[in-house]
Amino acid sequence: MRLTLDGSLQQAQLALMQGRAKAYQQALDNARTTLAQWFREDEPRAAQMRKALKELGGSSVAQALPEIGAGLAAIEELKRKEGGA
């Protein structure tokens, strides 16, 4: 049971680092299912874990890409100047 939970959380972490939202949510769902199968609702540590999984599930997985437009324009301008010099 612990290995199953650990595996689900590791899958969630990997999916998060790769920006794969669907895989991230599925891994968290797997962890929730394992908790539901093996722990009573009133067990304090399990309740704390459920709360943490709920908070993690509300997190955005999408990665914001940096804006490179100005930097790209500066590089192109520099190339034009070097080519004309």
PDB file as gemmi writes it, atoms N, CA and C in Angstrom:
CRYST1    1.000    1.000    1.000  90.00  90.00  90.00 P 1                      
ATOM      1  N   MET A   1       0.825  -1.172   0.000  1.00  0.00           N  
ATOM      2  CA  MET A   1       0.000   0.000   0.000  1.00  0.00           C  
ATOM      3  C   MET A   1       0.884   1.256   0.000  1.00  0.00           C  
ATOM      4  N   ARG A   2       1.894   1.263   0.842  1.00  0.00           N  
ATOM      5  CA  ARG A   2       2.795   2.429   0.880  1.00  0.00           C  
ATOM      6  C   ARG A   2       3.533   2.604  -0.435  1.00  0.00           C  
ATOM      7  N   LEU A   3       3.956   1.494  -1.016  1.00  0.00           N  
ATOM      8  CA  LEU A   3       4.648   1.573  -2.300  1.00  0.00           C  
ATOM      9  C   LEU A   3       3.708   2.076  -3.397  1.00  0.00           C  
ATOM     10  N   THR A   4       2.451   1.683  -3.320  1.00  0.00           N  
ATOM     11  CA  THR A   4       1.473   2.148  -4.300  1.00  0.00           C  
ATOM     12  C   THR A   4       1.279   3.649  -4.172  1.00  0.00           C  
ATOM     13  N   LEU A   5       1.131   4.127  -2.937  1.00  0.00           N  
ATOM     14  CA  LEU A   5       0.995   5.580  -2.721  1.00  0.00           C  
ATOM     15  C   LEU A   5       2.248   6.317  -3.179  1.00  0.00           C  
ATOM     16  N   ASP A   6       3.406   5.783  -2.808  1.00  0.00           N  
ATOM     17  CA  ASP A   6       4.665   6.421  -3.193  1.00  0.00           C  
ATOM     18  C   ASP A   6       4.804   6.468  -4.710  1.00  0.00           C  
ATOM     19  N   GLY A   7       4.450   5.372  -5.367  1.00  0.00           N  
ATOM     20  CA  GLY A   7       4.525   5.335  -6.829  1.00  0.00           C  
ATOM     21  C   GLY A   7       3.593   6.350  -7.468  1.00  0.00           C  
ATOM     22  N   SER A   8       2.386   6.465  -6.942  1.00  0.00           N  
ATOM     23  CA  SER A   8       1.428   7.441  -7.481  1.00  0.00           C  
ATOM     24  C   SER A   8       1.948   8.863  -7.322  1.00  0.00           C  
ATOM     25  N   LEU A   9       2.529   9.147  -6.170  1.00  0.00           N  
ATOM     26  CA  LEU A   9       3.052  10.496  -5.936  1.00  0.00           C  
ATOM     27  C   LEU A   9       4.276  10.784  -6.807  1.00  0.00           C  
ATOM     28  N   GLN A  10       5.098   9.773  -7.041  1.00  0.00           N  
ATOM     29  CA  GLN A  10       6.243   9.960  -7.934  1.00  0.00           C  
ATOM     30  C   GLN A  10       5.782  10.184  -9.370  1.00  0.00           C  
ATOM     31  N   GLN A  11       4.743   9.469  -9.781  1.00  0.00           N  
ATOM     32  CA  GLN A  11       4.194   9.683 -11.120  1.00  0.00           C  
ATOM     33  C   GLN A  11       3.638  11.099 -11.244  1.00  0.00           C  
ATOM     34  N   ALA A  12       2.965  11.559 -10.193  1.00  0.00           N  
ATOM     35  CA  ALA A  12       2.427  12.926 -10.203  1.00  0.00           C  
ATOM     36  C   ALA A  12       3.558  13.941 -10.310  1.00  0.00           C  
ATOM     37  N   GLN A  13       4.619  13.716  -9.565  1.00  0.00           N  
ATOM     38  CA  GLN A  13       5.758  14.638  -9.599  1.00  0.00           C  
ATOM     39  C   GLN A  13       6.385  14.689 -10.993  1.00  0.00           C  
ATOM     40  N   LEU A  14       6.581  13.531 -11.592  1.00  0.00           N  
ATOM     41  CA  LEU A  14       7.166  13.478 -12.929  1.00  0.00           C  
ATOM     42  C   LEU A  14       6.254  14.169 -13.942  1.00  0.00           C  
ATOM     43  N   ALA A  15       4.960  13.884 -13.854  1.00  0.00           N  
ATOM     44  CA  ALA A  15       4.009  14.521 -14.772  1.00  0.00           C  
ATOM     45  C   ALA A  15       4.005  16.030 -14.584  1.00  0.00           C  
ATOM     46  N   LEU A  16       4.128  16.476 -13.355  1.00  0.00           N  
ATOM     47  CA  LEU A  16       4.170  17.912 -13.074  1.00  0.00           C  
ATOM     48  C   LEU A  16       5.399  18.548 -13.709  1.00  0.00           C  
ATOM     49  N   MET A  17       6.545  17.900 -13.557  1.00  0.00           N  
ATOM     50  CA  MET A  17       7.779  18.444 -14.128  1.00  0.00           C  
ATOM     51  C   MET A  17       7.737  18.457 -15.653  1.00  0.00           C  
ATOM     52  N   GLN A  18       6.982  17.529 -16.242  1.00  0.00           N  
ATOM     53  CA  GLN A  18       6.875  17.455 -17.693  1.00  0.00           C  
ATOM     54  C   GLN A  18       5.704  18.272 -18.228  1.00  0.00           C  
ATOM     55  N   GLY A  19       4.922  18.852 -17.343  1.00  0.00           N  
ATOM     56  CA  GLY A  19       3.786  19.674 -17.768  1.00  0.00           C  
ATOM     57  C   GLY A  19       2.633  18.863 -18.341  1.00  0.00           C  
ATOM     58  N   ARG A  20       2.502  17.607 -17.941  1.00  0.00           N  
ATOM     59  CA  ARG A  20       1.423  16.741 -18.437  1.00  0.00           C  
ATOM     60  C   ARG A  20       0.274  16.735 -17.433  1.00  0.00           C  
ATOM     61  N   ALA A  21      -0.675  17.613 -17.641  1.00  0.00           N  
ATOM     62  CA  ALA A  21      -1.764  17.831 -16.693  1.00  0.00           C  
ATOM     63  C   ALA A  21      -2.630  16.589 -16.503  1.00  0.00           C  
ATOM     64  N   LYS A  22      -2.969  15.912 -17.585  1.00  0.00           N  
ATOM     65  CA  LYS A  22      -3.847  14.750 -17.489  1.00  0.00           C  
ATOM     66  C   LYS A  22      -3.191  13.628 -16.671  1.00  0.00           C  
ATOM     67  N   ALA A  23      -1.921  13.355 -16.929  1.00  0.00           N  
ATOM     68  CA  ALA A  23      -1.192  12.318 -16.198  1.00  0.00           C  
ATOM     69  C   ALA A  23      -1.043  12.707 -14.728  1.00  0.00           C  
ATOM     70  N   TYR A  24      -0.851  13.989 -14.466  1.00  0.00           N  
ATOM     71  CA  TYR A  24      -0.731  14.491 -13.094  1.00  0.00           C  
ATOM     72  C   TYR A  24      -2.022  14.229 -12.321  1.00  0.00           C  
ATOM     73  N   GLN A  25      -3.154  14.600 -12.910  1.00  0.00           N  
ATOM     74  CA  GLN A  25      -4.443  14.398 -12.241  1.00  0.00           C  
ATOM     75  C   GLN A  25      -4.736  12.910 -12.058  1.00  0.00           C  
ATOM     76  N   GLN A  26      -4.384  12.093 -13.033  1.00  0.00           N  
ATOM     77  CA  GLN A  26      -4.615  10.657 -12.923  1.00  0.00           C  
ATOM     78  C   GLN A  26      -3.799  10.060 -11.779  1.00  0.00           C  
ATOM     79  N   ALA A  27      -2.556  10.475 -11.641  1.00  0.00           N  
ATOM     80  CA  ALA A  27      -1.711   9.969 -10.557  1.00  0.00           C  
ATOM     81  C   ALA A  27      -2.277  10.374  -9.197  1.00  0.00           C  
ATOM     82  N   LEU A  28      -2.766  11.605  -9.092  1.00  0.00           N  
ATOM     83  CA  LEU A  28      -3.383  12.039  -7.835  1.00  0.00           C  
ATOM     84  C   LEU A  28      -4.665  11.251  -7.563  1.00  0.00           C  
ATOM     85  N   ASP A  29      -5.430  10.987  -8.605  1.00  0.00           N  
ATOM     86  CA  ASP A  29      -6.646  10.170  -8.453  1.00  0.00           C  
ATOM     87  C   ASP A  29      -6.298   8.762  -7.966  1.00  0.00           C  
ATOM     88  N   ASN A  30      -5.220   8.203  -8.486  1.00  0.00           N  
ATOM     89  CA  ASN A  30      -4.776   6.877  -8.047  1.00  0.00           C  
ATOM     90  C   ASN A  30      -4.407   6.896  -6.563  1.00  0.00           C  
ATOM     91  N   ALA A  31      -3.741   7.944  -6.126  1.00  0.00           N  
ATOM     92  CA  ALA A  31      -3.381   8.067  -4.711  1.00  0.00           C  
ATOM     93  C   ALA A  31      -4.643   8.185  -3.851  1.00  0.00           C  
ATOM     94  N   ARG A  32      -5.618   8.965  -4.309  1.00  0.00           N  
ATOM     95  CA  ARG A  32      -6.885   9.091  -3.568  1.00  0.00           C  
ATOM     96  C   ARG A  32      -7.601   7.748  -3.459  1.00  0.00           C  
ATOM     97  N   THR A  33      -7.610   7.003  -4.547  1.00  0.00           N  
ATOM     98  CA  THR A  33      -8.259   5.688  -4.563  1.00  0.00           C  
ATOM     99  C   THR A  33      -7.587   4.740  -3.573  1.00  0.00           C  
ATOM    100  N   THR A  34      -6.268   4.751  -3.549  1.00  0.00           N  
ATOM    101  CA  THR A  34      -5.533   3.902  -2.615  1.00  0.00           C  
ATOM    102  C   THR A  34      -5.864   4.276  -1.180  1.00  0.00           C  
ATOM    103  N   LEU A  35      -5.911   5.554  -0.894  1.00  0.00           N  
ATOM    104  CA  LEU A  35      -6.272   6.006   0.455  1.00  0.00           C  
ATOM    105  C   LEU A  35      -7.673   5.531   0.836  1.00  0.00           C  
ATOM    106  N   ALA A  36      -8.589   5.655  -0.095  1.00  0.00           N  
ATOM    107  CA  ALA A  36      -9.973   5.257   0.180  1.00  0.00           C  
ATOM    108  C   ALA A  36     -10.080   3.750   0.433  1.00  0.00           C  
ATOM    109  N   GLN A  37      -9.268   2.966  -0.253  1.00  0.00           N  
ATOM    110  CA  GLN A  37      -9.326   1.515  -0.103  1.00  0.00           C  
ATOM    111  C   GLN A  37      -8.719   1.031   1.206  1.00  0.00           C  
ATOM    112  N   TRP A  38      -7.690   1.723   1.691  1.00  0.00           N  
ATOM    113  CA  TRP A  38      -6.926   1.195   2.813  1.00  0.00           C  
ATOM    114  C   TRP A  38      -7.102   1.929   4.136  1.00  0.00           C  
ATOM    115  N   PHE A  39      -7.669   3.134   4.120  1.00  0.00           N  
ATOM    116  CA  PHE A  39      -7.774   3.917   5.352  1.00  0.00           C  
ATOM    117  C   PHE A  39      -9.204   4.359   5.602  1.00  0.00           C  
ATOM    118  N   ARG A  40      -9.566   4.409   6.867  1.00  0.00           N  
ATOM    119  CA  ARG A  40     -10.877   4.920   7.257  1.00  0.00           C  
ATOM    120  C   ARG A  40     -10.899   6.439   7.080  1.00  0.00           C  
ATOM    121  N   GLU A  41     -12.092   6.967   6.871  1.00  0.00           N  
ATOM    122  CA  GLU A  41     -12.277   8.412   6.677  1.00  0.00           C  
ATOM    123  C   GLU A  41     -11.858   9.210   7.908  1.00  0.00           C  
ATOM    124  N   ASP A  42     -12.034   8.633   9.087  1.00  0.00           N  
ATOM    125  CA  ASP A  42     -11.768   9.375  10.322  1.00  0.00           C  
ATOM    126  C   ASP A  42     -10.328   9.261  10.818  1.00  0.00           C  
ATOM    127  N   GLU A  43      -9.487   8.568  10.092  1.00  0.00           N  
ATOM    128  CA  GLU A  43      -8.092   8.452  10.500  1.00  0.00           C  
ATOM    129  C   GLU A  43      -7.362   9.768  10.209  1.00  0.00           C  
ATOM    130  N   PRO A  44      -6.751  10.384  11.239  1.00  0.00           N  
ATOM    131  CA  PRO A  44      -6.171  11.735  11.083  1.00  0.00           C  
ATOM    132  C   PRO A  44      -5.117  11.864   9.985  1.00  0.00           C  
ATOM    133  N   ARG A  45      -4.178  10.921   9.912  1.00  0.00           N  
ATOM    134  CA  ARG A  45      -3.126  11.047   8.895  1.00  0.00           C  
ATOM    135  C   ARG A  45      -3.680  10.882   7.484  1.00  0.00           C  
ATOM    136  N   ALA A  46      -4.637   9.987   7.342  1.00  0.00           N  
ATOM    137  CA  ALA A  46      -5.252   9.802   6.027  1.00  0.00           C  
ATOM    138  C   ALA A  46      -6.045  11.041   5.637  1.00  0.00           C  
ATOM    139  N   ALA A  47      -6.734  11.650   6.609  1.00  0.00           N  
ATOM    140  CA  ALA A  47      -7.488  12.879   6.337  1.00  0.00           C  
ATOM    141  C   ALA A  47      -6.542  13.998   5.919  1.00  0.00           C  
ATOM    142  N   GLN A  48      -5.389  14.076   6.559  1.00  0.00           N  
ATOM    143  CA  GLN A  48      -4.392  15.087   6.199  1.00  0.00           C  
ATOM    144  C   GLN A  48      -3.868  14.848   4.784  1.00  0.00           C  
ATOM    145  N   MET A  49      -3.650  13.580   4.447  1.00  0.00           N  
ATOM    146  CA  MET A  49      -3.179  13.241   3.104  1.00  0.00           C  
ATOM    147  C   MET A  49      -4.242  13.574   2.062  1.00  0.00           C  
ATOM    148  N   ARG A  50      -5.504  13.284   2.364  1.00  0.00           N  
ATOM    149  CA  ARG A  50      -6.591  13.626   1.441  1.00  0.00           C  
ATOM    150  C   ARG A  50      -6.647  15.135   1.204  1.00  0.00           C  
ATOM    151  N   LYS A  51      -6.473  15.888   2.274  1.00  0.00           N  
ATOM    152  CA  LYS A  51      -6.488  17.350   2.155  1.00  0.00           C  
ATOM    153  C   LYS A  51      -5.331  17.820   1.266  1.00  0.00           C  
ATOM    154  N   ALA A  52      -4.157  17.248   1.468  1.00  0.00           N  
ATOM    155  CA  ALA A  52      -2.988  17.627   0.657  1.00  0.00           C  
ATOM    156  C   ALA A  52      -3.209  17.265  -0.808  1.00  0.00           C  
ATOM    157  N   LEU A  53      -3.783  16.090  -1.067  1.00  0.00           N  
ATOM    158  CA  LEU A  53      -4.057  15.681  -2.444  1.00  0.00           C  
ATOM    159  C   LEU A  53      -5.088  16.596  -3.098  1.00  0.00           C  
ATOM    160  N   LYS A  54      -6.059  17.035  -2.312  1.00  0.00           N  
ATOM    161  CA  LYS A  54      -7.068  17.963  -2.843  1.00  0.00           C  
ATOM    162  C   LYS A  54      -6.416  19.291  -3.228  1.00  0.00           C  
ATOM    163  N   GLU A  55      -5.520  19.792  -2.380  1.00  0.00           N  
ATOM    164  CA  GLU A  55      -4.814  21.042  -2.679  1.00  0.00           C  
ATOM    165  C   GLU A  55      -3.933  20.881  -3.921  1.00  0.00           C  
ATOM    166  N   LEU A  56      -3.238  19.756  -4.008  1.00  0.00           N  
ATOM    167  CA  LEU A  56      -2.383  19.513  -5.172  1.00  0.00           C  
ATOM    168  C   LEU A  56      -3.216  19.403  -6.445  1.00  0.00           C  
ATOM    169  N   GLY A  57      -4.387  18.806  -6.334  1.00  0.00           N  
ATOM    170  CA  GLY A  57      -5.257  18.656  -7.490  1.00  0.00           C  
ATOM    171  C   GLY A  57      -5.759  19.976  -8.030  1.00  0.00           C  
ATOM    172  N   GLY A  58      -5.809  20.989  -7.185  1.00  0.00           N  
ATOM    173  CA  GLY A  58      -6.255  22.308  -7.623  1.00  0.00           C  
ATOM    174  C   GLY A  58      -5.158  23.144  -8.251  1.00  0.00           C  
ATOM    175  N   SER A  59      -3.937  22.628  -8.254  1.00  0.00           N  
ATOM    176  CA  SER A  59      -2.805  23.373  -8.812  1.00  0.00           C  
ATOM    177  C   SER A  59      -2.810  23.301 -10.334  1.00  0.00           C  
ATOM    178  N   SER A  60      -2.375  24.377 -10.941  1.00  0.00           N  
ATOM    179  CA  SER A  60      -2.251  24.420 -12.396  1.00  0.00           C  
ATOM    180  C   SER A  60      -0.946  23.755 -12.799  1.00  0.00           C  
ATOM    181  N   VAL A  61      -1.020  22.920 -13.813  1.00  0.00           N  
ATOM    182  CA  VAL A  61       0.153  22.190 -14.265  1.00  0.00           C  
ATOM    183  C   VAL A  61       0.775  22.845 -15.491  1.00  0.00           C  
ATOM    184  N   ALA A  62       0.011  23.648 -16.187  1.00  0.00           N  
ATOM    185  CA  ALA A  62       0.499  24.270 -17.417  1.00  0.00           C  
ATOM    186  C   ALA A  62       1.720  25.130 -17.131  1.00  0.00           C  
ATOM    187  N   GLN A  63       2.723  24.981 -17.968  1.00  0.00           N  
ATOM    188  CA  GLN A  63       3.946  25.744 -17.807  1.00  0.00           C  
ATOM    189  C   GLN A  63       3.869  27.017 -18.634  1.00  0.00           C  
ATOM    190  N   ALA A  64       4.181  28.118 -18.003  1.00  0.00           N  
ATOM    191  CA  ALA A  64       4.204  29.394 -18.720  1.00  0.00           C  
ATOM    192  C   ALA A  64       5.506  29.486 -19.511  1.00  0.00           C  
ATOM    193  N   LEU A  65       5.375  29.770 -20.773  1.00  0.00           N  
ATOM    194  CA  LEU A  65       6.559  29.917 -21.614  1.00  0.00           C  
ATOM    195  C   LEU A  65       7.045  31.361 -21.562  1.00  0.00           C  
ATOM    196  N   PRO A  66       8.345  31.547 -21.568  1.00  0.00           N  
ATOM    197  CA  PRO A  66       8.878  32.905 -21.511  1.00  0.00           C  
ATOM    198  C   PRO A  66       8.584  33.667 -22.808  1.00  0.00           C  
ATOM    199  N   GLU A  67       8.458  34.970 -22.703  1.00  0.00           N  
ATOM    200  CA  GLU A  67       8.254  35.834 -23.860  1.00  0.00           C  
ATOM    201  C   GLU A  67       9.633  36.153 -24.436  1.00  0.00           C  
ATOM    202  N   ILE A  68       9.876  35.723 -25.674  1.00  0.00           N  
ATOM    203  CA  ILE A  68      11.199  35.919 -26.276  1.00  0.00           C  
ATOM    204  C   ILE A  68      11.160  36.880 -27.458  1.00  0.00           C  
ATOM    205  N   GLY A  69      10.011  37.483 -27.696  1.00  0.00           N  
ATOM    206  CA  GLY A  69       9.860  38.354 -28.860  1.00  0.00           C  
ATOM    207  C   GLY A  69      10.868  39.481 -28.908  1.00  0.00           C  
ATOM    208  N   ALA A  70      11.052  40.202 -27.788  1.00  0.00           N  
ATOM    209  CA  ALA A  70      11.982  41.332 -27.766  1.00  0.00           C  
ATOM    210  C   ALA A  70      13.421  40.855 -27.950  1.00  0.00           C  
ATOM    211  N   GLY A  71      13.771  39.746 -27.311  1.00  0.00           N  
ATOM    212  CA  GLY A  71      15.122  39.211 -27.439  1.00  0.00           C  
ATOM    213  C   GLY A  71      15.406  38.749 -28.854  1.00  0.00           C  
ATOM    214  N   LEU A  72      14.421  38.125 -29.473  1.00  0.00           N  
ATOM    215  CA  LEU A  72      14.576  37.656 -30.847  1.00  0.00           C  
ATOM    216  C   LEU A  72      14.739  38.845 -31.803  1.00  0.00           C  
ATOM    217  N   ALA A  73      13.969  39.885 -31.592  1.00  0.00           N  
ATOM    218  CA  ALA A  73      14.082  41.079 -32.432  1.00  0.00           C  
ATOM    219  C   ALA A  73      15.466  41.720 -32.272  1.00  0.00           C  
ATOM    220  N   ALA A  74      15.986  41.734 -31.054  1.00  0.00           N  
ATOM    221  CA  ALA A  74      17.315  42.309 -30.812  1.00  0.00           C  
ATOM    222  C   ALA A  74      18.398  41.497 -31.527  1.00  0.00           C  
ATOM    223  N   ILE A  75      18.266  40.182 -31.520  1.00  0.00           N  
ATOM    224  CA  ILE A  75      19.239  39.323 -32.201  1.00  0.00           C  
ATOM    225  C   ILE A  75      19.187  39.556 -33.712  1.00  0.00           C  
ATOM    226  N   GLU A  76      17.978  39.646 -34.254  1.00  0.00           N  
ATOM    227  CA  GLU A  76      17.844  39.889 -35.697  1.00  0.00           C  
ATOM    228  C   GLU A  76      18.416  41.244 -36.079  1.00  0.00           C  
ATOM    229  N   GLU A  77      18.193  42.246 -35.241  1.00  0.00           N  
ATOM    230  CA  GLU A  77      18.759  43.593 -35.506  1.00  0.00           C  
ATOM    231  C   GLU A  77      20.267  43.544 -35.479  1.00  0.00           C  
ATOM    232  N   LEU A  78      20.843  42.847 -34.523  1.00  0.00           N  
ATOM    233  CA  LEU A  78      22.286  42.712 -34.409  1.00  0.00           C  
ATOM    234  C   LEU A  78      22.864  42.003 -35.643  1.00  0.00           C  
ATOM    235  N   LYS A  79      22.196  40.979 -36.118  1.00  0.00           N  
ATOM    236  CA  LYS A  79      22.646  40.283 -37.309  1.00  0.00           C  
ATOM    237  C   LYS A  79      22.627  41.195 -38.533  1.00  0.00           C  
ATOM    238  N   ARG A  80      21.557  42.004 -38.612  1.00  0.00           N  
ATOM    239  CA  ARG A  80      21.483  42.951 -39.749  1.00  0.00           C  
ATOM    240  C   ARG A  80      22.632  43.947 -39.697  1.00  0.00           C  
ATOM    241  N   LYS A  81      22.931  44.441 -38.496  1.00  0.00           N  
ATOM    242  CA  LYS A  81      24.024  45.412 -38.358  1.00  0.00           C  
ATOM    243  C   LYS A  81      25.372  44.774 -38.691  1.00  0.00           C  
ATOM    244  N   GLU A  82      25.585  43.562 -38.246  1.00  0.00           N  
ATOM    245  CA  GLU A  82      26.856  42.876 -38.530  1.00  0.00           C  
ATOM    246  C   GLU A  82      26.987  42.563 -40.016  1.00  0.00           C  
ATOM    247  N   GLY A  83      25.879  42.222 -40.640  1.00  0.00           N  
ATOM    248  CA  GLY A  83      25.904  41.901 -42.064  1.00  0.00           C  
ATOM    249  C   GLY A  83      26.152  43.156 -42.915  1.00  0.00           C  
ATOM    250  N   GLY A  84      25.691  44.289 -42.467  1.00  0.00           N  
ATOM    251  CA  GLY A  84      25.838  45.535 -43.207  1.00  0.00           C  
ATOM    252  C   GLY A  84      27.148  46.239 -42.917  1.00  0.00           C  
ATOM    253  N   ALA A  85      27.866  45.852 -41.858  1.00  0.00           N  
ATOM    254  CA  ALA A  85      29.088  46.542 -41.474  1.00  0.00           C  
ATOM    255  C   ALA A  85      30.266  46.153 -42.282  1.00  0.00           C  
TER     256      ALA A  85                                                      
END                                                                             
